[in-house]
Every structure is written in C-alpha cells, then in structure tokens.
C-alpha cells in the first residue's frame, strides 16, 4: 500500500486526485495540504510513502519547499505534478531533490504509473519532456536567461505573466511589495526584458 500525500492549493484538484486514487487498491491518501507550511506540518505528523507536490502554491513553494522537505525527510520520494511543461522547470526541481516530474496535462493512467515507479525507487520524467530535456542537456551552460533566475524570481515572473500586480503578488506570497519589486527588477535585467509585454510574451511560450 502506497501512503500518499497530496499537496496542491486548488481544492478541486485535490478532490479530483483523491477520487482518482480511490480507484486503485494499492494507493491510500494519508494526508493533504494546501500550501507549503501546511505540507511541512502534515509531514511532521503523518507517515507517508510518497509526496505528490504542486510547485506553485502560495508562500513557500517550488525549489525552496522541495529543499526544505528533502532536508528533513531525505528518504521521502517527491513526485512533482505541475502545470508547467517547460523542460527547464522540470530540470530545476529534479536537481533540487524531486524524484519525478509530471505535467497535469497527462492521463490518469500515466499519473498512477508515475506514482508507482517513484514509490518503487525509480526516477520519472514526463514522457513528453524526455526529449526536450535530453536536447537541453547537450547545450553549453549559460550564465544568463532562465537558468540564472532564482526560484522566487521565476515564481514572480510567472505571476506577473498571469496578470497579477505587484501588490497582489506580495499578498499571495506573503512578502513585502518592496521585495516583489526588487525581484522583478532583477529578473527583468537577467532576462533582458524591456517591458511587461516582453515578459508576458516570453512566459506564454514556456507552456
């Protein structure tokens, strides 16, 4: 029996996943969480065999959350279930300690297969990302561009591209407006964006 924890800030998504896993006798939903701090709290109190993690949640999330989890639970396999189909994003979380990466556009059968394989000790990469990741790894390393962004800068870039204002981002991430603005300035410089339109155009091509 795989004791599974689902961490996703969308209740409809969590409920859908629970209904899906109820169809399989070898999976038991042991816990669920709606944000980073709740994920860490649940892991402290509930024994689980695998964490199914969304990397875009309010507050602590993404690489920072994965790093925190792997520090305190080094043997716990993490399967990231993400809306992002960008190979760079997948590589970032895998390097940070996740055991697998799957996009939310994949089929339920692919998801259960990924859960079983990661629980069994294997690594798993979304089938549609294997070739782009392989090709990307052949490129010479760059000091600029997407790879140069910190996890927070990348997260804020995504939120800006989604149309959120600096104030809304600060509220969602529970940080100050000044901090958001600083991150925005840094990411605009690293990505050579001259306007918000450049940022939106670039981000729209990542999915």
N, C-alpha and C positions, 0 to 999 in steps of 0.2 A: 504494500500500500504506500503510495506517494502522498505524504502530508504536504500539501501545497498552500502557500500564502500568496494572495493576490494583492498587489499594491498599485492602485490606479485612482486618480482623483475623480473620475467620472462614475457615478453610481450605476448608471445604465450599463456601462461597460463591465463593471464588476458583476452585476446581476446576470448579464448575458454569459459571462465566463463561468459563473457558478452553475448556471443551467446546463451549459455545455459539458462541464466535467462531471455532472451528476449522471451522465450517460455512460460513464466508464467506471467499472468496478475497482480499478487499481488506483484511482485518484480520490483523495479526500481533501476538501477545503478546510484547512485547520485554522486559518485566520485571514483577515483582510485589513487593508489600510487605505486611507485617502490622501496621505501626504507623507513627506519624508520623516518628520518626527514621530508620527504615528507608526510608521513602518519600523523604526528603531525600537519603539516601545513594545510593539507586538512581538518582535523577535526576542526581546529580553524575557518575555513571559510565556511564550508559546513555542513548543518544539515543532520545527518544520524541517522538511527534507529538501525543499526547493522553493525559491522565491521567484514569482513571476512579476516583473517590475516594469512599470511605465517610467520613462526617464524624464518626462515633462510634467512635473507636479508642482504645486505652489511651495515656496520655501526651499528647503534643502532637497535637491534632486540631482539627476544626471550623474556625472562622474564623481562629484563630491559625495553624493549619497552612497554610490557604489563603493567608493574608497572607505567610507565610514563603516559600511556593513562588512566588507572584507577584513577590516582591521579587527573588529570584534567577533566576527563569525567566519574565520578563514576557510573553513571546510564547507560552508554553505554554498551550493551552486546557485547562480543567478542567471535566469533567462530573461532578457530584456524583450518586452513586447512594445514596439514603438510605431508611431505614425510616420516616422522619417525613413524614407527609402534611400537615403544618401549613404554610399559606402564609407565616406569619411566619418560619419556619425557612428556607424557600426564599429569601425576600427578603433575609434576613441574609447568606446565603452568596453570593448573586448580587451584592449590594452590595460584598461583601468581595473579589470578583475572579473568582468562578467564572463560566464561560460558559454552564453549563447545570445544570438540576436535574431529576432523575427519581426517582420512588419505586420501591422494589423490588417493589411490587405490580403494576407494569406488565408487559406481554407482552414476550417476547424480540424480536419484530418492532419494537416501539416503542423498545426499547433500541438496536438496531442503527441505526434511523433517527436517533435522538438522537446516537449516536456519529458518524455520517456528517455530520450537519448541523453539529455543533460543530466537527468537524475541518475542515469547509469554510468556517469563519469565522462561522457564524451562532450566535445565542444560542438556547437551547432551554429551555422550561419544560414540566414535566409537564402533559399536556392537561387533567387533572382539577384542576389548580391555577390554570389561567389565569384563570378567572372569579373565584375567591376572592381572588386577588392583585389583580386589577383593582378589585374592590369595596373591598378593604382600602386600596388606594392613595387612594381617594376620602375616606377618613375623615380627620379632622383629626389631626395628630400628637399623640401623648401622651407625657408625661414619666414615666408610671408604667406598670406592667404588664409584659408580656413584652418589649416593646421596650427597657425600661430595664435588662434583665439583661445582664451581660457574657457572653461565650461560655462562660467557666468556670462561672459561676453557672447558666447554662442547662443545661450538661452535668451538673452536680451535681444539679440539680433532677430531671433525667431518671433519674439513677442512684438517687436516693432514692425516686422513684416506683416504680422497678423492684424495690424492697425491699432494696437494699444498705445496710449500716450505714456509719457514718462511717469506721470502721476499714477496711472493705472498699473503700470509695471511695478512701481515701488510698492504699491499696496498689495499686489499679488505675491510678490517675492518677499515681502516683509523687510524691505530695506529702505533707505532714505532716497529722496528724489535726487540729491546730490550724487549719491553713489551710482544710481542708474545713469545719470548724465555723464559721469566720468567714464563708466563702462562704454557708453555709446560713443563718446569721443574717441576712446582707444580703438574700438572695433572699426569705426569709420576710417580711422587712419590706417590700421592694419590691412583692411580690405580695399583701400583706395576708393572708398565711396565718397562722392562729392555731394550727394543729396539722399534724402529718404527714398526717392524714386529709384536710385541705383540699388539701394539695399533691398527694396521690395522686389525689384526685377531679379536680382541675384537669388534671393531666398526662394522665390517661386519656382526656380529651376532645380532646386535641390530635391523636391518631392517627386 
